[in-house]
Each structure stands twice: as structure tokens, then as C-alpha cells.
Amino acid sequence: MESKQIKWNYLIVLALIWGSSFILIKRGLIGLSAIQVGSLRIIFASLFLISIGFKSLFKIPINKWKYIGLTAVCGTFLPAYLFAISQTELDSAVTAILNSLTPLNTLLIGVIAFRVGFQKRQLWGVIIGLIGSLLLVFNGAINHPEQNYYYAILVISASICYAINVNLIKKYLTDLSPLSITTGNFTVLFIPALYILFSSGYTEIIAIEKVQKATIYILILGIIGTGIANILFFKLIQIASPVFAASVTYLIPLVAFFWGLLDHESLTAIQFIGAFIILIGVYLSSKKQ
């Protein structure tokens, strides 16, 4: 299969998985605190990845572990908690929309900090995608004044973390297998997440039925939406440009919209127009390679 087709296949699969992650977080928050959701997500992903990728840890050179640690914090640890906290105040679809700022941040950080080159067409793709995202966000704010949009700052911060992560992997870790990177990330995060979970009082509420149900949702999120998805994402970064890889966040809102509709989250016609604009941005941002 041609590499162009392969990278689009990865992009679509990731969009489906990550677009479904927001509704799983929403379900997890029915019974769990945001801190518990973030911690359990990391713990379940860690247990899954270590079980299948433990041997891959020995393929990571000593001098690469500092980058493994940095990407673990930027790409997983901080976003896991930031997204969970933000969804205590924002709809899952709105959070997914805000996450689509990641490609813009990836391009800006790549150019400023990592001296990554880009084409004018690629920049226009990012800008058009951003316009679509802003249209979705502001229209949602007008129609849902009950939501606290100050929490949007947390999602924007998470998108910056993702942008730093993508550029770090592209610059320093492309010689490692996606499984090694992902397993290394979660090996680093397992103990801190475990400590935070037990400090949150989780063991005192685990017997409650709604807590157990919420835990199952986060189990699915941890294994599929975090563990498997990160392996696919790191592979995508290796075979495509950082901005193209980050453009998966333009497609995520489309999937999140679908789940939002099923969960009775109201969406307007203008929001769907914004989603179409986002698709145009994805296409243009992929034209470099």
C-alpha cells in the first residue's frame, strides 16, 4: 500500500478512536472525579502497554530516556488531567473542537523552536482549519451560555502540550519503534499516576456501583483510546509531517459531534458548516508530503 494511503488510514482510525474518547471521559466523570479519571486512564494504559511491550523497553538507548520522559509528560500526563477537568464544565463535543487547535500550535512551535520548514499551502490549511474551529467554538458559546468557557484555557494548554510532544518525537525519537516510545512513556508515568489515584480516595468509593461503571468506561479509554491510539499516532508521526499528524485533531470533532448527538448535546447548523471548513483545512495541511 502506498505511504500516502497508509497515513490517511492511520489518520481516520485515530480520529474514530480519539473522537470517541471525549464521551468516555464524560461517562467516567459520572462517579469519578477528574483527577481519578486522568489517573485511571494512565494506569490502565500503562498496564496494557507494559504487558505487550515490556521487551521493547530494552531497545531504548540510555540517552533517549530524557526525551521519553519529556514526551510522557507533554503528550500524556498533563493532557489526561487537563481534558478531564475541562469536561467538568464543557460538553464533550466542545472540548473536542478546542482540541483542534493542536495543528496550529504544532506548526508555530515547530517553526519557532524546532526550525521545521513548511509550505504556504500547508499554512493556509492550518489557518482554514482554525477558522472552522473558531466558528464552532463561538457559535457553541452563544448557544450554550451555561457552560464555563474559562475552562477552555485548560484544553488550549493541552493542545500546546500535544504540539510540543509531536515536535519532540519527530526530532528526537523517530529512530525508535512506536511501541518502544509508547511503552516507555507509560512506564515513566505509571507510579506517579498510581500515587495520585490512591491519594484521591478512590479505594474508599470503589464499591459504589456508579464508580465501578465509570471505571469500566475509563478502562476502555485507557486501553484503546490511549494505549493503542498512541502507538498508531507515533507511527503516523514517523511516516508523515508533524503538522499532518497533528491534523487528526481536525477530524476528532466530527466523531465527537456524532457521540454528542446521541448523548443529547445540541449542535447547530453553523457548527456543521464549521466542521466542513475543518475538513478543507485537513486536506490542505496534508499537501506537504
FENURQUI-V717995 format. One line per field, one symbol per residue. psi: psi as a letter, one per 30 degrees, with the letter a starting at -180 (. if undefined). burial: 1 if it has 9 or more other ideal C-beta (glycine too) atoms within 8 Angstrom, else 0. A space follows every 10 residues. Layout:
BEGIN
psi: ???
burial: ???
END
This chain:
BEGIN
psi: kkeeeeeeee eeeeeeefff eeeeeeeefi flleeeeeee eeeeeeeeee efgeffeffj lefffeeeee feeefeeeee eeeeeefffk leeeeeeefg feeeeeeeee eefghkllle eeeeeeeeee eeeeeeeeee eefiffkjff ffeeeeeeee eeeeeeeeee efgfflkeee eeeeefeefe eeeeeeefff geffgffkef eeeeeeefee eeeefedeee eeeeeeeefl leeeeffffe feeeeeeeee efggkkklee eeeeeeeeee eeeefffe.
burial: 0000011111 1111111111 1111111111 1101111111 1111111111 0010011001 0001101111 1111111111 1111111001 1111111111 1111111111 1001010100 1111111111 1111111011 1001001000 1101111111 1111111111 0011010111 1111111111 0011011001 0100110000 1111101111 1111111111 1111111111 0111111111 1111111111 1010101101 1111111111 111111110
END
